[in-house]
Amino acid sequence: MHPIKVIRLEERESGPWPLITEHMDGEPRWVHPDVTSTRVPFIRDNGKRVRRDQLDVPDSFGEGVLCLIDRNGSYPSACSAVPLAPNTLLHTGPLEAFDKASAGIYLIDIPHWTRTDMPHPLGQIIDRPDEQGRVWVTTPHIKQLEKLVRERHLAAMPAIHDSWTGKANESLFKPFYTAARQARIELVQAGGDPYKAYKTRLSIALRLLWPKRKEQKSPFWRPDWRMSMVAEASVRHWTVAFKAVQEGHTLIALRNVDAALFWTPPGTPPDTYRIGTGFGEVKAKFIQPGEVIPEGDD
């Protein structure tokens, strides 16, 4: 199987490509309904004025502090086993069921989600349905919904009203993941400019699959691969947070694919996370009530 890396310019305005949008990432950006989130002024160490989130946790949550979980290398980690269609997507239309041998994009109904201690598994995708209340999702979210149905957290799989798919491959970007992981091991301890350059180049490499600006040229152009990677990272982020909630931890906010906030005793991160500097591990920082929430590497 030889992956088709670039879709010709004259083909990009037809077929599945106009259906793919940045909204398919599935990032949750959720705050617990009993918690108040406010944007407040904040001055960085370099003197720059910005705005940050401040979370007001009610007394009913009991004694505790905010524990910020910062995931390491969410996007390159997702490349280790993201389901992609290496060749071009074919119009496979409505499907009676998801075919595990295929990958692509799917038009589905929004599943009903009743829990208030976790965001919807499709994240912000549900905020932009079409006139019939349906949304386009990539394979990682379809697989996530299937798992939730098997575990009886969802009543049934949503109907698939339309699809563009190809033969699935989960190891297409495994070499990229392996190289990124090894580079991180070598550079994270050194820190400083070499590590910052590594993070920047890693981000650029993944964005080259679908540059933000149309005029920006790229040796690759596969928006379905790009959005599947981001969706896979979002699914993993949501899944680990859900495991923590199931084991009794209180989730306060689930932000982008890197950050989650829990209400915990001081110095006690949820034991469902692995603390460390490697891929698949997290950093934990404790924030007193009333403090602003850090962003990025602050």
PASEBA-1860 file (N, C-alpha, C; in nm, 3 decimals):
! residues 298
1> MHPIKVIR> 0.084/-0.119/0.000/0.000/0.000/0.000/0.088/0.125/0.000 ~ 0.069/0.211/-0.101/0.147/0.333/-0.113/0.056/0.452/-0.079 ~ 0.079/0.519/0.033/-0.008/0.630/0.073/-0.007/0.743/-0.030 ~ -0.124/0.800/-0.052/-0.137/0.919/-0.136/-0.118/1.039/-0.045 ~ -0.001/1.103/-0.053/0.032/1.210/0.040/-0.033/1.342/0.005 ~ -0.053/1.365/-0.123/-0.102/1.495/-0.166/-0.223/1.478/-0.258 ~ -0.329/1.553/-0.229/-0.445/1.557/-0.317/-0.426/1.673/-0.413 ~ -0.445/1.649/-0.541/-0.421/1.751/-0.643/-0.508/1.874/-0.618
9> LEERESGP> -0.453/1.992/-0.652/-0.523/2.118/-0.627/-0.663/2.119/-0.686 ~ -0.678/2.067/-0.806/-0.807/2.072/-0.873/-0.910/1.977/-0.810 ~ -0.866/1.889/-0.721/-0.957/1.795/-0.657/-1.000/1.839/-0.517 ~ -0.939/1.945/-0.465/-0.959/1.980/-0.324/-1.092/2.049/-0.294 ~ -1.164/2.093/-0.396/-1.291/2.161/-0.373/-1.410/2.070/-0.399 ~ -1.387/1.940/-0.410/-1.496/1.846/-0.434/-1.474/1.721/-0.350 ~ -1.566/1.626/-0.361/-1.553/1.502/-0.287/-1.561/1.525/-0.137 ~ -1.479/1.454/-0.058/-1.488/1.466/0.087/-1.420/1.589/0.145
17> WPLITEHM> -1.331/1.652/0.069/-1.241/1.752/0.127/-1.312/1.874/0.182 ~ -1.415/1.931/0.116/-1.484/2.047/0.176/-1.562/2.011/0.303 ~ -1.586/1.883/0.326/-1.660/1.840/0.444/-1.574/1.839/0.569 ~ -1.443/1.840/0.551/-1.351/1.831/0.665/-1.322/1.972/0.717 ~ -1.342/1.991/0.847/-1.321/2.122/0.908/-1.241/2.107/1.037 ~ -1.190/2.220/1.085/-1.115/2.222/1.210/-1.205/2.186/1.329 ~ -1.337/2.198/1.312/-1.429/2.168/1.421/-1.438/2.019/1.451 ~ -1.378/1.935/1.367/-1.385/1.791/1.387/-1.282/1.740/1.487
25> DGEPRWVH> -1.210/1.833/1.553/-1.106/1.788/1.647/-1.164/1.721/1.771 ~ -1.284/1.761/1.813/-1.346/1.699/1.928/-1.289/1.744/2.061 ~ -1.210/1.853/2.062/-1.157/1.901/2.189/-1.274/1.940/2.280 ~ -1.267/1.904/2.410/-1.382/1.928/2.497/-1.400/2.074/2.539 ~ -1.293/2.137/2.591/-1.301/2.275/2.641/-1.428/2.291/2.729 ~ -1.433/2.208/2.831/-1.552/2.194/2.917/-1.519/2.233/3.060 ~ -1.617/2.295/3.127/-1.607/2.326/3.269/-1.728/2.265/3.338 ~ -1.706/2.206/3.454/-1.814/2.145/3.531/-1.929/2.244/3.547
33> PDVTSTRV> -2.054/2.201/3.528/-2.167/2.296/3.532/-2.185/2.367/3.666 ~ -2.130/2.312/3.776/-2.143/2.378/3.907/-2.027/2.472/3.937 ~ -1.930/2.481/3.845/-1.812/2.565/3.863/-1.822/2.689/3.776 ~ -1.785/2.804/3.830/-1.790/2.929/3.754/-1.651/2.961/3.699 ~ -1.645/2.986/3.568/-1.520/3.020/3.502/-1.524/3.166/3.458 ~ -1.421/3.242/3.494/-1.415/3.384/3.462/-1.280/3.417/3.398 ~ -1.282/3.499/3.293/-1.157/3.547/3.232/-1.113/3.672/3.307 ~ -0.989/3.668/3.357/-0.939/3.779/3.437/-0.806/3.828/3.382
41> PFIRDNGK> -0.769/3.955/3.406/-0.639/4.005/3.361/-0.526/3.933/3.434 ~ -0.414/3.917/3.363/-0.298/3.850/3.422/-0.172/3.907/3.357 ~ -0.067/3.927/3.436/0.059/3.980/3.385/0.164/3.869/3.391 ~ 0.219/3.834/3.277/0.323/3.732/3.272/0.453/3.782/3.334 ~ 0.547/3.691/3.356/0.678/3.727/3.411/0.751/3.829/3.324 ~ 0.723/3.823/3.190/0.790/3.917/3.100/0.718/4.052/3.090 ~ 0.612/4.069/3.172/0.540/4.195/3.174/0.424/4.204/3.078 ~ 0.405/4.104/2.994/0.296/4.109/2.897/0.162/4.085/2.966
49> RVRRDQLD> 0.064/4.168/2.928/-0.071/4.155/2.985/-0.155/4.060/2.900 ~ -0.215/3.962/2.964/-0.301/3.865/2.895/-0.425/3.843/2.981 ~ -0.514/3.755/2.935/-0.631/3.716/3.014/-0.625/3.566/3.037 ~ -0.658/3.526/3.156/-0.653/3.386/3.196/-0.784/3.345/3.264 ~ -0.805/3.214/3.273/-0.924/3.161/3.341/-0.903/3.157/3.492 ~ -1.008/3.188/3.563/-1.012/3.173/3.707/-1.138/3.093/3.740 ~ -1.122/2.983/3.814/-1.233/2.893/3.842/-1.278/2.907/3.987 ~ -1.409/2.925/4.005/-1.467/2.936/4.138/-1.537/2.804/4.171
57> VPDSFGEG> -1.476/2.726/4.261/-1.529/2.594/4.298/-1.617/2.610/4.421 ~ -1.745/2.566/4.416/-1.835/2.586/4.531/-1.794/2.504/4.653 ~ -1.839/2.548/4.771/-1.806/2.481/4.896/-1.856/2.337/4.899 ~ -1.959/2.309/4.821/-2.016/2.173/4.821/-1.917/2.068/4.772 ~ -1.808/2.110/4.707/-1.707/2.016/4.661/-1.614/1.973/4.773 ~ -1.623/2.039/4.890/-1.539/2.003/5.003/-1.403/2.069/4.997 ~ -1.316/2.032/5.091/-1.182/2.086/5.097/-1.097/2.032/4.982 ~ -1.009/2.116/4.928/-0.921/2.068/4.823/-0.852/2.181/4.749
65> VLCLIDRN> -0.776/2.142/4.648/-0.709/2.237/4.559/-0.729/2.190/4.416 ~ -0.702/2.279/4.323/-0.708/2.242/4.182/-0.578/2.172/4.143 ~ -0.590/2.058/4.080/-0.474/1.985/4.030/-0.476/1.991/3.878 ~ -0.380/2.062/3.821/-0.370/2.077/3.676/-0.285/1.963/3.620 ~ -0.347/1.882/3.536/-0.278/1.772/3.468/-0.238/1.819/3.329 ~ -0.109/1.813/3.299/-0.056/1.858/3.170/0.003/1.737/3.098 ~ -0.062/1.694/2.991/-0.019/1.575/2.917/0.101/1.608/2.828 ~ 0.195/1.515/2.821/0.315/1.533/2.740/0.293/1.480/2.598
73> GSYPSACS> 0.324/1.563/2.499/0.326/1.517/2.360/0.198/1.453/2.313 ~ 0.084/1.518/2.337/-0.045/1.458/2.302/-0.056/1.424/2.154 ~ -0.017/1.517/2.067/-0.032/1.493/1.923/0.063/1.386/1.871 ~ 0.195/1.394/1.896/0.281/1.286/1.848/0.249/1.152/1.911 ~ 0.201/1.150/2.036/0.160/1.024/2.097/0.044/0.962/2.021 ~ -0.048/1.047/1.976/-0.163/0.998/1.900/-0.121/0.933/1.769 ~ -0.004/0.971/1.718/0.044/0.914/1.592/0.086/0.768/1.605 ~ 0.097/0.719/1.728/0.144/0.582/1.749/0.046/0.479/1.695
81> AVPLAPNT> -0.084/0.513/1.693/-0.182/0.414/1.646/-0.311/0.480/1.599 ~ -0.298/0.590/1.524/-0.418/0.658/1.476/-0.470/0.588/1.351 ~ -0.601/0.556/1.344/-0.656/0.490/1.225/-0.674/0.589/1.110 ~ -0.606/0.562/0.999/-0.611/0.649/0.882/-0.637/0.566/0.756 ~ -0.687/0.632/0.653/-0.697/0.571/0.521/-0.581/0.624/0.437 ~ -0.477/0.543/0.412/-0.360/0.594/0.339/-0.392/0.641/0.198 ~ -0.485/0.572/0.130/-0.520/0.613/-0.005/-0.635/0.714/-0.001 ~ -0.677/0.757/-0.117/-0.782/0.858/-0.121/-0.913/0.801/-0.068
89> LLHTGPLE> -0.999/0.889/-0.017/-1.127/0.845/0.039/-1.229/0.823/-0.073 ~ -1.304/0.714/-0.063/-1.410/0.683/-0.158/-1.546/0.705/-0.093 ~ -1.644/0.744/-0.174/-1.777/0.770/-0.119/-1.847/0.637/-0.091 ~ -1.862/0.603/0.037/-1.925/0.477/0.076/-2.066/0.497/0.130 ~ -2.114/0.620/0.134/-2.253/0.650/0.164/-2.300/0.605/0.302 ~ -2.433/0.586/0.317/-2.486/0.540/0.446/-2.435/0.399/0.478 ~ -2.411/0.373/0.606/-2.361/0.243/0.648/-2.451/0.186/0.757 ~ -2.476/0.057/0.749/-2.554/-0.007/0.855/-2.475/-0.016/0.985
97> AFDKASAG> -2.342/-0.029/0.971/-2.255/-0.038/1.090/-2.115/0.006/1.050 ~ -2.038/0.046/1.150/-1.900/0.083/1.127/-1.816/-0.039/1.093 ~ -1.738/-0.028/0.987/-1.649/-0.137/0.944/-1.511/-0.109/1.000 ~ -1.464/-0.197/1.090/-1.335/-0.176/1.156/-1.218/-0.181/1.058 ~ -1.240/-0.234/0.940/-1.133/-0.241/0.841/-1.121/-0.112/0.761 ~ -1.208/-0.014/0.790/-1.209/0.111/0.715/-1.181/0.229/0.807 ~ -1.141/0.340/0.744/-1.120/0.465/0.816/-1.158/0.580/0.725 ~ -1.195/0.692/0.785/-1.233/0.807/0.703/-1.315/0.905/0.783
105> IYLIDIPH> -1.425/0.956/0.721/-1.514/1.050/0.788/-1.657/0.998/0.777 ~ -1.738/1.031/0.879/-1.872/0.974/0.890/-1.970/1.081/0.935 ~ -2.088/1.085/0.873/-2.195/1.176/0.912/-2.291/1.102/1.003 ~ -2.299/1.144/1.130/-2.377/1.069/1.228/-2.472/1.160/1.305 ~ -2.572/1.097/1.368/-2.654/1.167/1.467/-2.570/1.190/1.593 ~ -2.604/1.292/1.669/-2.533/1.318/1.794/-2.588/1.226/1.902 ~ -2.505/1.141/1.961/-2.554/1.051/2.066/-2.600/1.129/2.189 ~ -2.701/1.076/2.255/-2.752/1.139/2.377/-2.658/1.108/2.493
113> WTRTDMPH> -2.616/1.212/2.565/-2.522/1.198/2.676/-2.582/1.267/2.798 ~ -2.603/1.192/2.906/-2.676/1.245/3.021/-2.588/1.283/3.138 ~ -2.462/1.239/3.140/-2.377/1.266/3.255/-2.342/1.414/3.263 ~ -2.335/1.466/3.386/-2.296/1.606/3.406/-2.156/1.618/3.464 ~ -2.093/1.503/3.499/-1.957/1.506/3.554/-1.850/1.486/3.449 ~ -1.891/1.471/3.325/-1.800/1.456/3.210/-1.859/1.527/3.091 ~ -1.776/1.586/3.005/-1.829/1.646/2.882/-1.875/1.539/2.785 ~ -1.949/1.579/2.685/-1.992/1.487/2.579/-1.869/1.425/2.514
121> PLGQIIDR> -1.870/1.296/2.483/-1.751/1.232/2.423/-1.709/1.290/2.288 ~ -1.799/1.360/2.220/-1.763/1.424/2.093/-1.713/1.567/2.113 ~ -1.707/1.612/2.237/-1.655/1.746/2.263/-1.732/1.854/2.191 ~ -1.659/1.954/2.140/-1.723/2.069/2.076/-1.781/2.038/1.938 ~ -1.759/1.916/1.889/-1.819/1.879/1.761/-1.971/1.898/1.766 ~ -2.031/1.870/1.883/-2.177/1.873/1.893/-2.233/2.015/1.887 ~ -2.145/2.115/1.897/-2.193/2.254/1.897/-2.224/2.306/1.757 ~ -2.190/2.229/1.654/-2.209/2.278/1.517/-2.276/2.171/1.429
129> PDEQGRVW> -2.396/2.128/1.465/-2.466/2.029/1.382/-2.522/2.091/1.255 ~ -2.556/2.007/1.158/-2.623/2.058/1.038/-2.772/2.077/1.067 ~ -2.850/2.108/0.965/-2.992/2.137/0.986/-3.070/2.016/1.035 ~ -3.017/1.896/1.013/-3.082/1.774/1.059/-3.025/1.726/1.194 ~ -2.939/1.808/1.255/-2.883/1.772/1.384/-2.772/1.668/1.375 ~ -2.703/1.659/1.260/-2.598/1.559/1.240/-2.462/1.627/1.233 ~ -2.357/1.549/1.257/-2.220/1.603/1.255/-2.127/1.505/1.183 ~ -2.022/1.561/1.123/-1.917/1.479/1.062/-1.809/1.452/1.167
137> VTTPHIKQ> -1.768/1.325/1.176/-1.661/1.287/1.270/-1.561/1.197/1.197 ~ -1.442/1.185/1.256/-1.341/1.096/1.201/-1.345/0.961/1.274 ~ -1.265/0.866/1.227/-1.266/0.730/1.280/-1.238/0.722/1.430 ~ -1.143/0.797/1.487/-1.120/0.785/1.631/-1.246/0.806/1.715 ~ -1.331/0.900/1.676/-1.454/0.923/1.754/-1.557/0.813/1.730 ~ -1.563/0.758/1.610/-1.653/0.644/1.586/-1.612/0.527/1.674 ~ -1.483/0.499/1.681/-1.434/0.389/1.764/-1.458/0.416/1.912 ~ -1.446/0.541/1.952/-1.474/0.577/2.091/-1.621/0.550/2.124
145> LEKLVRER> -1.711/0.590/2.035/-1.854/0.567/2.060/-1.886/0.419/2.067 ~ -1.824/0.339/1.982/-1.845/0.195/1.987/-1.804/0.138/2.123 ~ -1.691/0.184/2.175/-1.644/0.137/2.305/-1.741/0.177/2.415 ~ -1.792/0.299/2.409/-1.886/0.345/2.511/-2.017/0.266/2.506 ~ -2.058/0.224/2.386/-2.177/0.140/2.374/-2.151/0.002/2.435 ~ -2.033/-0.055/2.405/-1.999/-0.187/2.462/-1.997/-0.183/2.614 ~ -1.948/-0.070/2.670/-1.939/-0.057/2.815/-2.068/-0.001/2.876 ~ -2.171/0.016/2.793/-2.305/0.057/2.835/-2.310/0.198/2.893
153> HLAAMPAI> -2.222/0.284/2.845/-2.231/0.425/2.879/-2.316/0.499/2.778 ~ -2.334/0.440/2.661/-2.426/0.490/2.559/-2.525/0.378/2.526 ~ -2.647/0.417/2.496/-2.751/0.317/2.470/-2.730/0.244/2.338 ~ -2.687/0.316/2.235/-2.671/0.255/2.103/-2.583/0.343/2.017 ~ -2.525/0.283/1.913/-2.448/0.360/1.816/-2.540/0.450/1.735 ~ -2.496/0.572/1.706/-2.577/0.659/1.619/-2.576/0.607/1.476 ~ -2.681/0.643/1.402/-2.689/0.605/1.261/-2.580/0.677/1.182 ~ -2.523/0.606/1.083/-2.424/0.666/0.992/-2.497/0.700/0.862
161> HDSWTGKA> -2.522/0.828/0.839/-2.602/0.873/0.726/-2.522/0.887/0.598 ~ -2.391/0.905/0.610/-2.305/0.921/0.492/-2.161/0.892/0.536 ~ -2.076/0.859/0.440/-1.937/0.829/0.475/-1.847/0.839/0.353 ~ -1.723/0.872/0.380/-1.613/0.866/0.283/-1.502/0.788/0.351 ~ -1.466/0.674/0.299/-1.372/0.587/0.370/-1.272/0.520/0.275 ~ -1.172/0.459/0.335/-1.073/0.378/0.264/-1.024/0.270/0.358 ~ -0.939/0.183/0.311/-0.885/0.075/0.394/-0.801/0.134/0.507 ~ -0.828/0.088/0.630/-0.765/0.148/0.747/-0.622/0.098/0.768
169> NESLFKPF> -0.539/0.189/0.820/-0.402/0.157/0.860/-0.372/0.234/0.987 ~ -0.328/0.165/1.093/-0.300/0.230/1.220/-0.151/0.252/1.246 ~ -0.069/0.212/1.153/0.077/0.224/1.175/0.144/0.318/1.077 ~ 0.066/0.395/1.001/0.122/0.481/0.898/0.221/0.582/0.956 ~ 0.190/0.637/1.073/0.276/0.738/1.134/0.353/0.683/1.254 ~ 0.362/0.552/1.266/0.438/0.493/1.377/0.587/0.532/1.371 ~ 0.651/0.534/1.253/0.792/0.578/1.248/0.809/0.722/1.297 ~ 0.714/0.809/1.262/0.720/0.949/1.309/0.710/0.952/1.461
177> YTAARQAR> 0.617/0.876/1.517/0.602/0.870/1.662/0.730/0.821/1.729 ~ 0.790/0.716/1.674/0.910/0.658/1.733/1.024/0.759/1.734 ~ 1.042/0.831/1.622/1.149/0.931/1.613/1.123/1.048/1.707 ~ 0.997/1.094/1.715/0.963/1.205/1.803/0.983/1.167/1.949 ~ 0.948/1.045/1.983/0.963/0.998/2.121/1.111/0.992/2.161 ~ 1.194/0.940/2.071/1.337/0.929/2.101/1.400/1.067/2.115 ~ 1.361/1.160/2.027/1.415/1.297/2.034/1.375/1.364/2.165 ~ 1.253/1.339/2.210/1.209/1.399/2.336/1.292/1.345/2.452
185> IELVQAGG> 1.317/1.214/2.453/1.397/1.154/2.560/1.534/1.221/2.568 ~ 1.592/1.251/2.452/1.726/1.308/2.449/1.728/1.457/2.485 ~ 1.618/1.528/2.456/1.620/1.673/2.470/1.549/1.726/2.595 ~ 1.454/1.649/2.649/1.373/1.703/2.758/1.458/1.731/2.882 ~ 1.559/1.650/2.907/1.644/1.673/3.024/1.730/1.798/3.008 ~ 1.774/1.822/2.884/1.857/1.940/2.857/1.777/2.068/2.867 ~ 1.651/2.063/2.817/1.565/2.180/2.823/1.620/2.294/2.739 ~ 1.582/2.416/2.772/1.634/2.534/2.704/1.593/2.543/2.558
193> DPYKAYKT> 1.675/2.613/2.480/1.644/2.639/2.340/1.634/2.512/2.254 ~ 1.721/2.411/2.272/1.708/2.290/2.189/1.572/2.222/2.206 ~ 1.523/2.216/2.330/1.394/2.152/2.353/1.280/2.237/2.297 ~ 1.290/2.369/2.310/1.187/2.457/2.253/1.183/2.444/2.101 ~ 1.303/2.433/2.039/1.309/2.418/1.893/1.247/2.285/1.851 ~ 1.270/2.181/1.930/1.212/2.049/1.902/1.059/2.058/1.902 ~ 1.001/2.122/2.004/0.856/2.133/2.014/0.798/2.213/1.897 ~ 0.869/2.321/1.859/0.821/2.404/1.748/0.823/2.326/1.617
201> RLSIALRL> 0.932/2.255/1.591/0.944/2.181/1.466/0.845/2.066/1.460 ~ 0.818/2.005/1.575/0.721/1.897/1.581/0.582/1.948/1.544 ~ 0.547/2.064/1.598/0.418/2.125/1.568/0.406/2.160/1.421 ~ 0.514/2.216/1.364/0.514/2.252/1.222/0.498/2.129/1.134 ~ 0.567/2.021/1.169/0.561/1.898/1.090/0.418/1.845/1.082 ~ 0.347/1.845/1.194/0.210/1.793/1.195/0.115/1.890/1.125 ~ 0.139/2.020/1.136/0.052/2.118/1.071/0.069/2.116/0.919 ~ 0.185/2.069/0.870/0.207/2.063/0.725/0.108/1.972/0.654
209> LWPKRKEQ> 0.044/1.882/0.728/-0.059/1.798/0.668/-0.178/1.881/0.622 ~ -0.198/1.996/0.686/-0.309/2.083/0.650/-0.278/2.224/0.697 ~ -0.199/2.301/0.621/-0.162/2.436/0.662/-0.285/2.524/0.685 ~ -0.275/2.616/0.780/-0.388/2.704/0.811/-0.420/2.798/0.696 ~ -0.316/2.842/0.625/-0.337/2.937/0.515/-0.336/2.862/0.381 ~ -0.434/2.889/0.300/-0.446/2.820/0.171/-0.326/2.846/0.082 ~ -0.269/2.966/0.094/-0.156/3.000/0.008/-0.026/2.934/0.053 ~ -0.025/2.877/0.173/0.095/2.813/0.224/0.115/2.678/0.156
217> KSPFWRPD> 0.228/2.662/0.090/0.255/2.538/0.018/0.310/2.433/0.113 ~ 0.279/2.308/0.084/0.322/2.199/0.170/0.354/2.077/0.083 ~ 0.457/2.000/0.121/0.486/1.878/0.046/0.381/1.770/0.070 ~ 0.292/1.794/0.168/0.183/1.700/0.198/0.053/1.779/0.212 ~ -0.058/1.719/0.179/-0.189/1.782/0.201/-0.292/1.673/0.223 ~ -0.316/1.640/0.348/-0.416/1.540/0.383/-0.492/1.586/0.507 ~ -0.594/1.670/0.488/-0.670/1.720/0.604/-0.736/1.608/0.683 ~ -0.771/1.497/0.617/-0.831/1.385/0.690/-0.731/1.324/0.787
225> WRMSMVAE> -0.604/1.317/0.748/-0.501/1.267/0.840/-0.482/1.363/0.957 ~ -0.475/1.492/0.926/-0.455/1.593/1.030/-0.567/1.587/1.134 ~ -0.692/1.588/1.090/-0.802/1.592/1.184/-0.819/1.459/1.258 ~ -0.781/1.350/1.195/-0.786/1.221/1.265/-0.685/1.216/1.378 ~ -0.566/1.274/1.355/-0.464/1.279/1.459/-0.511/1.362/1.578 ~ -0.568/1.479/1.550/-0.616/1.566/1.657/-0.731/1.499/1.731 ~ -0.821/1.433/1.655/-0.933/1.363/1.717/-0.883/1.247/1.804 ~ -0.783/1.174/1.758/-0.727/1.064/1.837/-0.669/1.118/1.969
233> ASVRHWTV> -0.600/1.232/1.963/-0.547/1.292/2.086/-0.661/1.333/2.179 ~ -0.769/1.389/2.124/-0.883/1.430/2.205/-0.950/1.309/2.270 ~ -0.964/1.202/2.194/-1.026/1.080/2.246/-0.945/1.023/2.363 ~ -0.813/1.017/2.346/-0.729/0.965/2.453/-0.738/1.053/2.578 ~ -0.738/1.183/2.557/-0.749/1.280/2.666/-0.879/1.257/2.743 ~ -0.990/1.246/2.671/-1.122/1.226/2.731/-1.128/1.092/2.804 ~ -1.073/0.988/2.743/-1.082/0.853/2.798/-1.010/0.840/2.932 ~ -0.891/0.899/2.942/-0.816/0.891/3.068/-0.886/0.972/3.177
241> AFKAVQEG> -0.943/1.087/3.140/-1.018/1.166/3.239/-1.142/1.091/3.285 ~ -1.209/1.023/3.193/-1.329/0.946/3.228/-1.294/0.832/3.323 ~ -1.180/0.768/3.302/-1.136/0.662/3.393/-1.117/0.716/3.533 ~ -1.058/0.836/3.544/-1.039/0.899/3.675/-1.173/0.928/3.742 ~ -1.269/0.980/3.665/-1.401/1.010/3.719/-1.470/0.882/3.766 ~ -1.459/0.775/3.688/-1.521/0.648/3.726/-1.462/0.594/3.856 ~ -1.337/0.629/3.885/-1.273/0.581/4.007/-1.290/0.679/4.124 ~ -1.378/0.778/4.106/-1.415/0.864/4.217/-1.350/1.000/4.221
249> HTLIALRN> -1.267/1.035/4.124/-1.203/1.167/4.122/-1.299/1.270/4.063 ~ -1.286/1.395/4.107/-1.376/1.501/4.064/-1.311/1.586/3.956 ~ -1.367/1.580/3.836/-1.316/1.658/3.723/-1.380/1.796/3.727 ~ -1.296/1.898/3.725/-1.343/2.037/3.729/-1.351/2.094/3.588 ~ -1.250/2.066/3.506/-1.248/2.118/3.369/-1.165/2.026/3.282 ~ -1.209/2.008/3.160/-1.132/1.934/3.059/-1.112/2.031/2.945 ~ -0.988/2.074/2.928/-0.960/2.183/2.836/-0.922/2.128/2.698 ~ -0.808/2.168/2.644/-0.768/2.114/2.514/-0.709/1.974/2.533
257> VDAALFWT> -0.636/1.923/2.436/-0.586/1.785/2.445/-0.471/1.769/2.543 ~ -0.428/1.877/2.605/-0.316/1.871/2.698/-0.358/1.881/2.845 ~ -0.464/1.953/2.876/-0.489/1.995/3.013/-0.622/1.946/3.069 ~ -0.617/1.897/3.194/-0.735/1.861/3.271/-0.717/1.916/3.411 ~ -0.827/1.953/3.475/-0.824/2.005/3.611/-0.913/1.921/3.701 ~ -0.857/1.874/3.812/-0.931/1.795/3.910/-0.931/1.868/4.044 ~ -1.030/1.836/4.128/-1.037/1.887/4.264/-0.987/1.776/4.356 ~ -0.871/1.797/4.417/-0.805/1.690/4.492/-0.749/1.741/4.624
265> PPGTPPDT> -0.712/1.651/4.715/-0.636/1.692/4.832/-0.500/1.746/4.787 ~ -0.440/1.841/4.861/-0.310/1.896/4.821/-0.205/1.787/4.802 ~ -0.131/1.798/4.691/-0.021/1.705/4.665/-0.064/1.566/4.622 ~ -0.191/1.551/4.584/-0.242/1.418/4.550/-0.308/1.419/4.413 ~ -0.233/1.398/4.304/-0.295/1.391/4.172/-0.375/1.261/4.158 ~ -0.473/1.256/4.067/-0.547/1.132/4.045/-0.453/1.016/4.012 ~ -0.474/0.902/4.078/-0.381/0.790/4.061/-0.399/0.716/3.929 ~ -0.491/0.762/3.845/-0.509/0.701/3.713/-0.412/0.758/3.610
273> YRIGTGFG> -0.338/0.862/3.648/-0.239/0.922/3.559/-0.099/0.880/3.603 ~ -0.009/0.870/3.504/0.132/0.839/3.532/0.212/0.969/3.527 ~ 0.278/1.002/3.637/0.357/1.124/3.645/0.495/1.098/3.584 ~ 0.539/1.186/3.495/0.670/1.171/3.433/0.687/1.267/3.318 ~ 0.797/1.252/3.246/0.827/1.344/3.135/0.809/1.280/2.998 ~ 0.780/1.152/2.992/0.770/1.082/2.865/0.632/1.089/2.803 ~ 0.622/1.045/2.677/0.492/1.034/2.612/0.403/0.939/2.693 ~ 0.275/0.973/2.703/0.183/0.893/2.781/0.185/0.926/2.929
281> EVKAKFIQ> 0.275/1.016/2.970/0.284/1.057/3.110/0.242/1.204/3.121 ~ 0.227/1.250/3.246/0.177/1.386/3.268/0.259/1.458/3.374 ~ 0.250/1.590/3.371/0.300/1.674/3.480/0.179/1.719/3.563 ~ 0.196/1.733/3.694/0.088/1.776/3.783/0.130/1.901/3.858 ~ 0.043/2.001/3.857/0.069/2.125/3.928/-0.053/2.158/4.013 ~ -0.031/2.202/4.136/-0.141/2.231/4.227/-0.163/2.381/4.238 ~ -0.291/2.420/4.229/-0.329/2.561/4.223/-0.430/2.589/4.333 ~ -0.403/2.689/4.412/-0.492/2.725/4.521/-0.619/2.791/4.465
289> PGEVIPEG> -0.733/2.771/4.533/-0.856/2.839/4.491/-0.834/2.989/4.478 ~ -0.884/3.046/4.371/-0.870/3.189/4.348/-0.754/3.225/4.258 ~ -0.657/3.133/4.241/-0.544/3.160/4.151/-0.588/3.141/4.006 ~ -0.519/3.212/3.915/-0.549/3.195/3.773/-0.489/3.062/3.725 ~ -0.548/3.011/3.618/-0.504/2.883/3.563/-0.393/2.906/3.461 ~ -0.277/2.846/3.479/-0.169/2.863/3.381/-0.208/2.806/3.244 ~ -0.147/2.858/3.141/-0.167/2.806/3.006/-0.034/2.777/2.942 ~ -0.030/2.679/2.855/0.093/2.645/2.785/0.199/2.600/2.882
297> DD> 0.320/2.652/2.864/0.434/2.612/2.946/0.462/2.711/3.058 ~ 0.367/2.798/3.091/0.391/2.896/3.197/0.417/2.826/3.330
END
